[in-house]
Amino acid sequence: MSPASPRGLSTPYFAITFGVVSAVARHLASEGAITPVTFVFDEQNGVNTDVALFFDYMVESLDSVSRGLIKMPIGYGDDMRNLPLQAADMLAWHIRRQREGNEDPVVIRRAEYLRSETHIEARVPLEMLVRWGAAFSQVLPILQTLKTKGEWQRFRTVADEARRDGFRPPHGDDAVDALANIRAAWDQFRGKS
């Protein structure tokens, strides 16, 4: 995705963060869970800020039951100090080594020992990454100008200010978009824009 994606969206952490939240929330909804989940991810340089710009918008693509199972906002922690993050890292490390074809019996035994029936394993198919890359390069051409760190930081600052001021990207023909359009028309009528 990185050649087609703007700087802040080209890391795997951006896609994986939403993918994990989405998969877990949808799974819990299918199981009839009712308690919202607190999601905490490893701190990655700048990823939390980049995810925050788009996360609310991305969550809108989930059904209302799944959305209700996500305790907002999602969080980030230091995996050197957060024991649940250390446990998740250990599980991921062993499963990744096993998936890479590591046939060391110790690695395989540990991976099997750490797994449980409640763990969810999800993969992002290559064709999905290709589709995302194509979408970024074709549907969002303005984002192609955001390749350098400085350009992305300026965009992040402006986008965050706009979000705090109530801006939200269009998301189909729904009531929220209609309300936003009415407010914009009213502001224009009153001479505020």
N, CA, C and O of each residue as an XYZ file, in Angstrom:
772
protein
N       0.802     -1.200      0.000
C       0.000      0.000      0.000
C       0.844      1.263      0.000
O       0.384      2.302     -0.475
N       2.062      1.206      0.518
C       2.802      2.447      0.728
C       3.078      3.255     -0.535
O       3.067      4.482     -0.441
N       3.326      2.672     -1.714
C       3.547      3.567     -2.850
C       2.303      4.375     -3.209
O       2.422      5.500     -3.695
N       1.116      3.823     -2.977
C      -0.118      4.501     -3.356
C      -0.718      5.306     -2.217
O      -1.527      6.202     -2.457
N      -0.342      5.010     -0.999
C      -0.964      5.637      0.164
C      -0.213      6.878      0.609
O       1.002      6.974      0.435
N      -0.946      7.836      1.188
C      -0.270      8.975      1.786
C       0.538      8.522      2.997
O       0.298      7.442      3.536
N       1.471      9.323      3.415
C       2.432      8.943      4.447
C       1.785      8.341      5.695
O       2.178      7.249      6.106
N       0.830      8.995      6.298
C       0.262      8.535      7.559
C      -0.582      7.283      7.471
O      -0.843      6.638      8.486
N      -1.014      6.929      6.263
C      -1.857      5.744      6.103
C      -1.098      4.568      5.512
O      -1.679      3.505      5.294
N       0.183      4.743      5.253
C       0.934      3.708      4.541
C       1.553      2.664      5.454
O       2.121      1.684      4.971
N       1.455      2.851      6.762
C       2.016      1.852      7.667
C       1.010      0.724      7.862
O      -0.196      0.946      7.751
N       1.487     -0.473      8.150
C       0.537     -1.563      8.401
C      -0.287     -1.319      9.663
O      -1.391     -1.848      9.788
N       0.232     -0.528     10.596
C      -0.463     -0.322     11.862
C      -1.797      0.382     11.681
O      -2.748      0.109     12.414
N      -1.876      1.287     10.711
C      -3.129      2.006     10.488
C      -4.229      1.025     10.097
O      -5.300      1.021     10.703
N      -3.972      0.195      9.090
C      -4.975     -0.766      8.621
C      -5.254     -1.835      9.668
O      -6.402     -2.237      9.856
N      -4.218     -2.294     10.346
C      -4.381     -3.367     11.320
C      -5.193     -2.894     12.521
O      -5.999     -3.654     13.058
N      -4.991     -1.659     12.948
C      -5.735     -1.159     14.107
C      -7.230     -1.256     13.859
O      -7.966     -1.817     14.671
N      -7.680     -0.706     12.733
C      -9.112     -0.777     12.457
C      -9.543     -2.214     12.196
O     -10.630     -2.614     12.611
N      -8.712     -2.996     11.515
C      -9.047     -4.392     11.237
C      -9.270     -5.194     12.502
O     -10.217     -5.977     12.583
N      -8.408     -5.007     13.493
C      -8.547     -5.735     14.762
C      -9.824     -5.313     15.481
O     -10.603     -6.159     15.919
N     -10.034     -4.017     15.599
C     -11.229     -3.528     16.293
C     -12.483     -4.034     15.588
O     -13.418     -4.500     16.239
N     -12.503     -3.942     14.277
C     -13.654     -4.384     13.498
C     -13.917     -5.878     13.672
O     -15.052     -6.283     13.921
N     -12.874     -6.696     13.541
C     -13.039     -8.154     13.647
C     -13.517     -8.558     15.036
O     -14.421     -9.384     15.165
N     -12.922     -7.987     16.069
C     -13.313     -8.346     17.438
C     -14.740     -7.884     17.722
O     -15.534     -8.645     18.275
N     -15.075     -6.655     17.355
C     -16.419     -6.138     17.625
C     -17.477     -6.955     16.884
O     -18.515     -7.285     17.457
N     -17.223     -7.284     15.618
C     -18.195     -8.087     14.868
C     -18.328     -9.490     15.449
O     -19.429    -10.036     15.517
N     -17.205    -10.076     15.869
C     -17.253    -11.407     16.481
C     -18.058    -11.368     17.785
O     -18.919    -12.218     18.011
N     -17.775    -10.387     18.632
C     -18.505    -10.281     19.896
C     -19.992    -10.050     19.662
O     -20.825    -10.598     20.384
N     -20.333     -9.244     18.661
C     -21.743     -9.021     18.330
C     -22.405    -10.332     17.914
O     -23.544    -10.603     18.294
N     -21.695    -11.139     17.139
C     -22.262    -12.423     16.692
C     -22.442    -13.399     17.853
O     -23.261    -14.316     17.781
N     -21.666    -13.195     18.932
C     -21.766    -14.049     20.123
C     -22.779    -13.505     21.132
O     -23.016    -14.133     22.164
N     -23.377    -12.349     20.848
C     -24.371    -11.770     21.742
C     -23.795    -10.997     22.916
O     -24.500    -10.751     23.895
N     -22.536    -10.612     22.839
C     -21.915     -9.843     23.923
C     -22.606     -8.489     24.059
O     -23.122     -7.943     23.084
N     -22.609     -7.955     25.274
C     -23.249     -6.657     25.498
C     -22.322     -5.644     26.170
O     -22.651     -4.459     26.229
N     -21.181     -6.085     26.673
C     -20.258     -5.190     27.371
C     -19.231     -4.622     26.399
O     -18.519     -5.384     25.745
N     -19.142     -3.289     26.291
C     -18.142     -2.695     25.394
C     -16.718     -3.082     25.793
O     -16.417     -3.266     26.973
N     -15.859     -3.200     24.799
C     -14.474     -3.627     24.984
C     -13.553     -2.415     24.920
O     -13.713     -1.539     24.070
N     -12.588     -2.382     25.832
C     -11.539     -1.370     25.793
C     -10.400     -1.917     24.942
O      -9.820     -2.950     25.276
N     -10.078     -1.247     23.865
C      -8.990     -1.669     22.980
C      -7.748     -0.854     23.304
O      -7.799      0.374     23.364
N      -6.630     -1.546     23.513
C      -5.352     -0.889     23.777
C      -4.311     -1.512     22.859
O      -4.144     -2.732     22.837
N      -3.614     -0.675     22.105
C      -2.603     -1.121     21.150
C      -1.227     -0.632     21.578
O      -1.102      0.318     22.351
N      -0.191     -1.300     21.058
C       1.184     -0.841     21.272
C       1.325      0.575     20.728
O       0.797      0.899     19.665
N       2.041      1.409     21.467
C       2.343      2.741     20.957
C       3.264      2.607     19.755
O       4.269      1.897     19.801
N       2.913      3.287     18.696
C       3.747      3.355     17.498
C       3.876      4.829     17.157
O       2.896      5.568     17.252
N       5.032      5.259     16.773
C       5.312      6.667     16.544
C       4.296      7.319     15.607
O       4.334      7.089     14.398
N       3.392      8.127     16.153
C       2.438      8.894     15.359
C       1.193      8.154     14.926
O       0.245      8.782     14.454
N       1.160      6.834     15.069
C       0.015      6.068     14.575
C      -1.258      6.449     15.319
O      -2.317      6.574     14.705
N      -1.166      6.636     16.638
C      -2.373      6.971     17.390
C      -3.002      8.266     16.886
O      -4.226      8.373     16.826
N      -2.187      9.244     16.527
C      -2.704     10.509     16.002
C      -3.325     10.310     14.625
O      -4.379     10.872     14.331
N      -2.675      9.511     13.779
C      -3.205      9.253     12.440
C      -4.516      8.481     12.506
O      -5.463      8.801     11.787
N      -4.576      7.473     13.359
C      -5.797      6.678     13.502
C      -6.928      7.553     14.033
O      -8.066      7.434     13.580
N      -6.625      8.428     14.985
C      -7.657      9.283     15.575
C      -8.337     10.167     14.529
O      -9.515     10.494     14.669
N      -7.608     10.554     13.486
C      -8.191     11.404     12.440
C      -9.342     10.722     11.720
O     -10.310     11.380     11.337
N      -9.248      9.409     11.532
C     -10.196      8.701     10.682
C     -11.013      7.639     11.408
O     -11.948      7.087     10.828
N     -10.684      7.338     12.662
C     -11.274      6.173     13.317
C     -12.789      6.282     13.452
O     -13.502      5.336     13.117
N     -13.295      7.419     13.936
C     -14.748      7.570     14.092
C     -15.460      7.353     12.764
O     -16.499      6.696     12.703
N     -14.898      7.906     11.719
C     -15.472      7.765     10.385
C     -15.453      6.304      9.934
O     -16.428      5.815      9.363
N     -14.351      5.614     10.190
C     -14.234      4.216      9.780
C     -15.194      3.328     10.569
O     -15.746      2.372     10.025
N     -15.393      3.639     11.841
C     -16.292      2.841     12.679
C     -17.728      2.925     12.171
O     -18.513      2.002     12.390
N     -18.084      4.019     11.496
C     -19.436      4.159     10.959
C     -19.778      3.054      9.965
O     -20.955      2.790      9.720
N     -18.773      2.407      9.393
C     -19.042      1.339      8.426
C     -19.500      0.047      9.104
O     -19.956     -0.875      8.427
N     -19.385     -0.029     10.428
C     -19.832     -1.214     11.166
C     -21.315     -1.093     11.499
O     -21.861      0.008     11.564
N     -21.957     -2.238     11.709
C     -23.352     -2.213     12.131
C     -23.441     -1.628     13.543
O     -22.444     -1.586     14.264
N     -24.623     -1.182     13.931
C     -24.782     -0.475     15.206
C     -24.460     -1.352     16.415
O     -23.941     -0.848     17.411
N     -24.756     -2.649     16.350
C     -24.450     -3.536     17.478
C     -22.940     -3.640     17.665
O     -22.444     -3.543     18.787
N     -22.208     -3.838     16.571
C     -20.745     -3.924     16.657
C     -20.154     -2.609     17.148
O     -19.249     -2.606     17.981
N     -20.664     -1.487     16.633
C     -20.174     -0.172     17.082
C     -20.369      0.001     18.584
O     -19.517      0.570     19.266
N     -21.489     -0.490     19.093
C     -21.787     -0.358     20.512
C     -20.867     -1.168     21.410
O     -20.838     -0.950     22.621
N     -20.122     -2.088     20.840
C     -19.208     -2.922     21.617
C     -17.790     -2.357     21.655
O     -16.885     -2.992     22.197
N     -17.594     -1.182     21.089
C     -16.275     -0.539     21.078
C     -16.298      0.601     22.086
O     -17.005      1.591     21.898
N     -15.524      0.458     23.154
C     -15.431      1.541     24.138
C     -14.474      2.589     23.580
O     -13.290      2.329     23.370
N     -15.013      3.766     23.351
C     -14.231      4.837     22.752
C     -13.668      5.742     23.835
O     -14.288      5.867     24.892
N     -12.549      6.364     23.627
C     -11.670      6.169     22.474
C     -10.786      4.939     22.686
O     -10.583      4.489     23.814
N     -10.267      4.409     21.584
C      -9.306      3.325     21.722
C      -8.035      3.911     22.321
O      -7.806      5.118     22.249
N      -7.212      3.054     22.910
C      -6.033      3.567     23.588
C      -4.743      2.956     23.081
O      -4.735      2.017     22.285
N      -3.663      3.518     23.567
C      -2.320      3.047     23.225
C      -1.518      2.982     24.512
O      -1.677      3.819     25.400
N      -0.652      1.975     24.605
C       0.151      1.819     25.804
C       1.558      1.354     25.483
O       1.856      0.928     24.367
N       2.405      1.447     26.478
C       3.796      1.015     26.368
C       3.848     -0.478     26.652
O       3.525     -0.913     27.758
N       4.251     -1.258     25.669
C       4.261     -2.711     25.859
C       5.333     -3.160     26.856
O       5.346     -4.325     27.254
N       6.214     -2.275     27.259
C       7.192     -2.621     28.289
C       6.584     -2.498     29.691
O       7.130     -3.029     30.657
N       5.457     -1.799     29.793
C       4.831     -1.579     31.104
C       3.440     -2.192     31.217
O       2.913     -2.323     32.321
N       2.850     -2.563     30.110
C       1.470     -3.042     30.096
C       1.468     -4.559     29.915
O       1.765     -5.057     28.829
N       1.134     -5.293     30.976
C       1.201     -6.760     30.932
C       0.289     -7.385     29.873
O       0.726     -8.311     29.189
N      -0.959     -6.926     29.704
C      -1.771     -7.522     28.635
C      -1.151     -7.340     27.240
O      -1.258     -8.230     26.395
N      -0.504     -6.195     26.998
C       0.173     -6.001     25.711
C       1.353     -6.950     25.571
O       1.610     -7.458     24.479
N       2.070     -7.195     26.655
C       3.185     -8.150     26.608
C       2.679     -9.549     26.277
O       3.296    -10.265     25.489
N       1.559     -9.937     26.877
C       0.991    -11.260     26.601
C       0.550    -11.360     25.143
O       0.784    -12.376     24.489
N      -0.087    -10.309     24.636
C      -0.524    -10.313     23.238
C       0.670    -10.377     22.293
O       0.631    -11.090     21.290
N       1.730     -9.637     22.605
C       2.947     -9.685     21.784
C       3.553    -11.083     21.772
O       3.998    -11.565     20.730
N       3.570    -11.730     22.932
C       4.143    -13.071     23.014
C       3.329    -14.055     22.171
O       3.897    -14.863     21.436
N       2.013    -13.986     22.276
C       1.159    -14.860     21.476
C       1.371    -14.591     19.988
O       1.541    -15.526     19.206
N       1.361    -13.325     19.600
C       1.541    -12.974     18.184
C       2.897    -13.434     17.669
O       2.992    -13.926     16.544
N       3.943    -13.284     18.467
C       5.281    -13.692     18.043
C       5.313    -15.184     17.750
O       5.827    -15.598     16.710
N       4.770    -15.999     18.653
C       4.808    -17.450     18.462
C       3.941    -17.893     17.278
O       4.346    -18.758     16.501
N       2.766    -17.309     17.142
C       1.900    -17.680     16.016
C       2.534    -17.251     14.700
O       2.494    -17.995     13.720
N       3.124    -16.047     14.671
C       3.779    -15.585     13.438
C       4.919    -16.521     13.048
O       5.050    -16.873     11.876
N       5.739    -16.926     14.002
C       6.845    -17.859     13.693
C       6.306    -19.176     13.149
O       6.874    -19.746     12.218
N       5.223    -19.652     13.721
C       4.626    -20.900     13.243
C       4.087    -20.708     11.822
O       4.278    -21.579     10.972
N       3.419    -19.582     11.552
C       2.861    -19.311     10.214
C       3.964    -19.129      9.165
O       3.766    -19.425      7.987
N       5.119    -18.642      9.605
C       6.246    -18.458      8.681
C       6.916    -19.779      8.334
O       7.852    -19.809      7.534
N       6.448    -20.865      8.925
C       7.008    -22.172      8.606
C       8.074    -22.651      9.566
O       8.755    -23.638      9.289
N       8.232    -21.976     10.684
C       9.205    -22.410     11.685
C       8.763    -23.765     12.231
O       7.687    -23.889     12.817
N       9.593    -24.761     12.035
C       9.231    -26.113     12.455
C       9.869    -26.512     13.775
O       9.825    -27.681     14.160
N      10.458    -25.558     14.467
C      11.051    -25.834     15.774
C       9.938    -26.333     16.704
O       8.963    -25.617     16.931
N      10.069    -27.543     17.240
C       9.005    -28.093     18.085
C       8.702    -27.237     19.319
O       7.570    -27.225     19.802
N       9.703    -26.530     19.824
C       9.469    -25.664     20.989
C       8.548    -24.510     20.602
O       7.619    -24.184     21.341
N       8.800    -23.888     19.444
C       7.960    -22.780     18.976
C       6.538    -23.270     18.742
O       5.580    -22.618     19.158
N       6.397    -24.402     18.088
C       5.065    -24.950     17.801
C       4.337    -25.276     19.102
O       3.164    -24.936     19.256
N       5.013    -25.922     20.026
C       4.395    -26.304     21.298
C       3.954    -25.056     22.078
O       2.858    -25.027     22.638
N       4.801    -24.041     22.110
C       4.446    -22.815     22.834
C       3.262    -22.103     22.176
O       2.368    -21.612     22.865
N       3.261    -22.051     20.848
C       2.147    -21.401     20.142
C       0.838    -22.119     20.451
O      -0.177    -21.476     20.719
N       0.857    -23.437     20.415
C      -0.354    -24.205     20.716
C      -0.774    -24.022     22.173
O      -1.966    -23.952     22.473
N       0.194    -23.945     23.071
C      -0.094    -23.766     24.493
C      -0.746    -22.404     24.757
O      -1.662    -22.298     25.573
N      -0.277    -21.380     24.073
C      -0.771    -20.021     24.298
C      -2.146    -19.775     23.689
O      -2.877    -18.892     24.138
N      -2.494    -20.541     22.681
C      -3.786    -20.355     22.018
C      -4.922    -20.837     22.914
O      -4.745    -21.682     23.791
N      -6.094    -20.263     22.655
C      -7.304    -20.778     23.291
C      -8.430    -20.659     22.276
O      -8.258    -20.066     21.211
N      -9.571    -21.221     22.609
C     -10.710    -21.152     21.691
C     -11.252    -19.733     21.568
O     -12.006    -19.436     20.641
N     -10.880    -18.865     22.482
C     -11.392    -17.496     22.435
C     -10.509    -16.550     21.634
O     -10.872    -15.388     21.453
N      -9.367    -17.010     21.152
C      -8.521    -16.155     20.323
C      -9.071    -16.102     18.908
O      -9.539    -17.102     18.364
N      -9.004    -14.926     18.332
C      -9.438    -14.728     16.953
C      -8.197    -14.481     16.121
O      -7.356    -13.653     16.472
N      -8.086    -15.190     15.034
C      -6.977    -14.961     14.111
C      -7.578    -14.499     12.792
O      -8.395    -15.197     12.193
N      -7.169    -13.329     12.350
C      -7.696    -12.770     11.108
C      -6.533    -12.422     10.196
O      -5.470    -12.002     10.653
N      -6.744    -12.598      8.924
C      -5.721    -12.258      7.933
C      -6.281    -11.226      6.968
O      -7.468    -11.231      6.639
N      -5.414    -10.356      6.532
C      -5.796     -9.388      5.505
C      -5.300     -9.960      4.183
O      -4.094    -10.035      3.952
N      -6.226    -10.364      3.315
C      -5.804    -10.955      2.042
C      -5.057     -9.947      1.166
O      -5.348     -8.751      1.192
N      -4.105    -10.440      0.402
C      -3.318     -9.589     -0.482
C      -4.214     -8.782     -1.422
O      -3.950     -7.606     -1.674
N      -5.268     -9.409     -1.940
C      -6.141     -8.684     -2.874
C      -6.832     -7.494     -2.203
O      -7.140     -6.506     -2.869
N      -7.078     -7.578     -0.889
C      -7.666     -6.438     -0.184
C      -6.661     -5.290     -0.103
O      -7.028     -4.130     -0.287
N      -5.411     -5.605      0.169
C      -4.377     -4.567      0.205
C      -4.218     -3.916     -1.165
O      -4.034     -2.703     -1.263
N      -4.288     -4.717     -2.211
C      -4.191     -4.184     -3.574
C      -5.369     -3.251     -3.847
O      -5.192     -2.183     -4.432
N      -6.582     -3.654     -3.423
C      -7.766     -2.803     -3.614
C      -7.612     -1.481     -2.864
O      -7.931     -0.419     -3.398
N      -7.117     -1.550     -1.615
C      -6.918     -0.317     -0.847
C      -5.915      0.589     -1.545
O      -6.134      1.797     -1.649
N      -4.823      0.016     -2.022
C      -3.823      0.807     -2.734
C      -4.412      1.471     -3.967
O      -4.140      2.639     -4.244
N      -5.231      0.712     -4.714
C      -5.876      1.266     -5.907
C      -6.837      2.389     -5.523
O      -6.905      3.413     -6.202
N      -7.573      2.193     -4.440
C      -8.515      3.225     -3.996
C      -7.778      4.499     -3.606
O      -8.202      5.599     -3.963
N      -6.685      4.355     -2.881
C      -5.923      5.538     -2.485
C      -5.376      6.269     -3.704
O      -5.350      7.499     -3.724
N      -4.944      5.535     -4.711
C      -4.327      6.197     -5.858
C      -5.355      6.749     -6.841
O      -5.056      7.703     -7.558
N      -6.564      6.175     -6.895
C      -7.559      6.614     -7.876
C      -8.646      7.483     -7.265
O      -8.973      8.544     -7.797
N      -9.201      7.038     -6.159
C     -10.338      7.728     -5.572
C      -9.912      8.948     -4.767
O     -10.653      9.927     -4.677
N      -8.734      8.890     -4.189
C      -8.291      9.975     -3.323
C      -7.015     10.623     -3.857
O      -5.996     10.616     -3.166
N      -7.043     11.187     -5.079
C      -5.808     11.716     -5.663
C      -5.175     12.840     -4.857
O      -3.956     13.010     -4.903
N      -5.969     13.613     -4.119
C      -5.384     14.699     -3.329
C      -4.431     14.151     -2.276
O      -3.468     14.818     -1.898
N      -4.699     12.932     -1.800
C      -3.828     12.345     -0.785
C      -2.455     12.002     -1.339
O      -1.512     11.798     -0.575
N      -2.334     11.937     -2.653
C      -1.033     11.633     -3.256
C      -0.029     12.755     -3.035
O       1.177     12.555     -3.174
N      -0.534     13.941     -2.690
C       0.378     15.054     -2.436
C       0.945     15.014     -1.020
O       1.761     15.861     -0.656
N       0.521     14.044     -0.226
C       0.920     13.978      1.183
C       1.945     12.882      1.422
O       1.755     12.034      2.294
N       3.012     12.891      0.669
C       4.015     11.830      0.758
C       5.133     12.113      1.756
O       5.717     11.179      2.306
N       5.440     13.383      1.998
C       6.552     13.678      2.904
C       6.039     13.829      4.336
O       4.848     14.041      4.566
N       6.940     13.719      5.267
C       6.584     13.844      6.680
C       5.989     15.219      6.977
O       4.985     15.324      7.682
N       6.607     16.276      6.440
C       6.115     17.630      6.676
C       4.722     17.853      6.111
O       3.869     18.445      6.772
N       4.484     17.378      4.878
C       3.158     17.516      4.267
C       2.110     16.796      5.104
O       1.023     17.325      5.336
N       2.440     15.583      5.559
C       1.483     14.809      6.352
C       1.221     15.492      7.696
O       0.077     15.522      8.151
N       2.249     16.038      8.335
C       2.053     16.709      9.622
C       1.170     17.942      9.474
O       0.319     18.204     10.324
N       1.371     18.707      8.392
C       0.512     19.870      8.152
C      -0.931     19.427      7.924
O      -1.861     20.029      8.461
N      -1.118     18.371      7.125
C      -2.463     17.840      6.889
C      -3.099     17.392      8.203
O      -4.262     17.694      8.471
N      -2.334     16.671      9.019
C      -2.847     16.148     10.288
C      -3.333     17.296     11.178
O      -4.387     17.191     11.806
N      -2.569     18.385     11.232
C      -2.937     19.538     12.059
C      -4.238     20.160     11.569
O      -5.141     20.426     12.362
N      -4.335     20.391     10.264
C      -5.540     21.007      9.693
C      -6.744     20.081      9.848
O      -7.831     20.532     10.209
N      -6.558     18.789      9.578
C      -7.660     17.831      9.679
C      -8.150     17.700     11.113
O      -9.353     17.589     11.350
N      -7.237     17.713     12.065
C      -7.629     17.603     13.468
C      -8.413     18.833     13.900
O      -9.400     18.714     14.626
N      -7.985     20.015     13.463
C      -8.722     21.244     13.780
C     -10.119     21.203     13.167
O     -11.097     21.575     13.816
N     -10.212     20.753     11.921
C     -11.510     20.672     11.251
C     -12.435     19.688     11.970
O     -13.627     19.949     12.132
N     -11.875     18.561     12.395
C     -12.679     17.558     13.106
C     -13.189     18.129     14.427
O     -14.350     17.926     14.782
N     -12.334     18.839     15.153
C     -12.761     19.455     16.419
C     -13.841     20.508     16.184
O     -14.689     20.735     17.046
N     -13.808     21.154     15.006
C     -14.813     22.162     14.668
C     -16.098     21.552     14.113
O     -17.020     22.278     13.741
N     -16.164     20.212     14.056
C     -17.400     19.553     13.640
C     -17.409     18.993     12.234
O     -18.406     18.398     11.824
N     -16.325     19.163     11.475
C     -16.302     18.612     10.119
C     -16.250     17.097     10.179
O     -15.569     16.518     11.026
N     -16.972     16.464      9.275
C     -16.847     15.024      9.094
C     -16.917     14.755      7.602
O     -17.677     15.408      6.886
N     -16.122     13.791      7.125
C     -16.154     13.476      5.701
C     -17.535     12.975      5.301
O     -18.233     12.393      6.131
N     -17.951     13.185      4.050
C     -19.241     12.664      3.608
C     -19.239     11.142      3.667
O     -18.232     10.494      3.384
N     -20.382     10.592      4.039
C     -20.474      9.134      4.189
C     -21.800      8.673      3.609
O     -22.664      8.170      4.327
N     -21.949      8.846      2.321
C     -23.195      8.408      1.699
C     -24.289      9.435      1.906
O     -24.023     10.566      2.313
N     -25.509      9.044      1.627
C     -26.659      9.927      1.731
C     -27.417      9.578      3.005
O     -28.468      8.940      2.949
N     -26.890      9.994      4.149
C     -27.545      9.656      5.407
C     -27.958     10.921      6.144
O     -27.680     12.036      5.701
N     -28.611     10.732      7.255
C     -29.158     11.864      8.006
C     -28.067     12.803      8.519
O     -28.265     14.018      8.557
N     -26.927     12.256      8.910
C     -25.847     13.105      9.419
C     -25.326     14.007      8.311
O     -25.057     15.185      8.543
N     -25.180     13.452      7.090
C     -24.752     14.275      5.964
C     -25.793     15.342      5.656
O     -25.450     16.486      5.359
N     -27.061     14.965      5.728
C     -28.121     15.933      5.461
C     -28.065     17.074      6.471
O     -28.184     18.241      6.100
N     -27.883     16.736      7.750
C     -27.785     17.763      8.782
C     -26.567     18.655      8.553
O     -26.650     19.874      8.707
N     -25.440     18.051      8.188
C     -24.231     18.836      7.911
C     -24.466     19.779      6.734
O     -24.022     20.926      6.764
N     -25.159     19.307      5.702
C     -25.456     20.151      4.540
C     -26.389     21.303      4.914
O     -26.227     22.424      4.432
N     -27.363     21.019      5.773
C     -28.282     22.072      6.220
C     -27.519     23.131      7.014
O     -27.715     24.329      6.810
N     -26.640     22.677      7.929
C     -25.843     23.629      8.711
C     -24.949     24.471      7.808
O     -24.823     25.679      8.010
N     -24.329     23.841      6.817
C     -23.450     24.576      5.900
C     -24.250     25.607      5.109
O     -23.800     26.737      4.922
N     -25.442     25.212      4.644
C     -26.288     26.141      3.889
C     -26.735     27.303      4.778
O     -26.763     28.449      4.331
N     -27.086     27.012      6.034
C     -27.501     28.051      6.970
C     -26.359     29.024      7.248
O     -26.552     30.239      7.257
N     -25.153     28.468      7.476
C     -23.986     29.319      7.706
C     -23.702     30.198      6.497
O     -23.364     31.373      6.644
N     -23.841     29.631      5.305
C     -23.605     30.401      4.086
C     -24.658     31.502      3.957
O     -24.333     32.632      3.591
N     -25.914     31.179      4.257
C     -27.000     32.151      4.197
C     -26.740     33.312      5.153
O     -26.993     34.469      4.817
N     -26.229     32.996      6.356
C     -25.958     34.033      7.352
C     -24.644     34.743      7.092
O     -24.300     35.686      7.804
N     -23.897     34.302      6.074
C     -22.646     34.952      5.725
C     -21.457     34.511      6.544
O     -20.471     35.240      6.649
N     -21.536     33.315      7.133
C     -20.438     32.825      7.969
C     -19.400     32.049      7.183
O     -18.340     31.740      7.727
N     -19.657     31.721      5.934
C     -18.645     30.925      5.217
C     -18.180     31.619      3.973
O     -17.333     31.092      3.252
